[in-house]
Amino acid sequence: MDTRRKELGEFMQVIRSRSQPADFGFASGSRRRTAGLRREEMAQLIGISPTWYTWIEQGREVNVSADALDRLARSLRLNRSERAYLFEMADRRDPQANSPEDDAAPAHLRALLADIAVPAYLMGRYWDILGWNVAAAGLFTGWLDQKQTESDPAPNMLRFVFLRPETRTFLIDWEIRARRITAEFRADCRTRLDEPALLRLVDELSTASPDFALFWKQHDVLERQGGERGFLHPGRGLIHYQQITLRPVEQEHIKLVMLKPA
């Protein structure tokens, strides 16, 4: 038996057994031999036949549609981790995976930045800079050290790289770095390339920067990696850092980027 099908069947059994019939409009009483929902009731919630549902729990080779899994996840009020696990075991793409999320960085993450001695910043789903520390403001002088008001748009890493002429001098090996950043951004956004906000950003950058337009059309894809990064700082001269990127488990679309002096 395929391991994923077996895991899916066992997971659905657990979800069914822990669900209270009364919570879903089904009568509960002493005539029930086991706790939780019956298979027939689960099938009704999902909108499939009881036989088909039974085969899923038994781990048989049946295909469960993404719509049926979506109905199950919604009906049984699965949390984010459970929903992701359900779709992964069923080998289906979650239709809600691209739903817009709140891109604001939690207060506790922003507060953490002040405890980090090296330059550090938080980057959101469209690579807006959602928070940064004093050391980062000192490194990215003329950009992150500028006073921000609530009405100002968040600084954006892609706009910084492609739309500010001084960045070509500030970033050592600008073209190599710019190509890498574009490939990393494409990889980071691979599951939400049709989101309106992303399309607007890509269109803006492509119109304003021929370099971005060229790099984006090349469809290079690269997972975000660490490594040495060189900067020609206007006040400190040539400096090098090791870049480290971490993702909070509870908000994986946010990246904590730290630059350790090399």
Secondary structure as UniProt FT lines:
FT   HELIX           3..18
FT   HELIX           21..24
FT   TURN            30..31
FT   HELIX           39..46
FT   HELIX           50..57
FT   TURN            58..59
FT   HELIX           66..75
FT   TURN            76..77
FT   HELIX           80..89
FT   TURN            90..91
FT   TURN            95..98
FT   HELIX           107..113
FT   TURN            114..115
FT   STRAND          120..123
FT   TURN            125..126
FT   STRAND          128..132
FT   HELIX           134..139
FT   TURN            141..145
FT   TURN            150..151
FT   HELIX           157..163
FT   TURN            165..166
FT   HELIX           167..170
FT   TURN            172..173
FT   HELIX           174..188
FT   TURN            189..191
FT   TURN            193..194
FT   HELIX           196..208
FT   HELIX           210..217
FT   TURN            218..219
FT   STRAND          227..233
FT   TURN            234..236
FT   STRAND          237..246
FT   TURN            249..250
FT   TURN            252..253
FT   STRAND          255..261
//
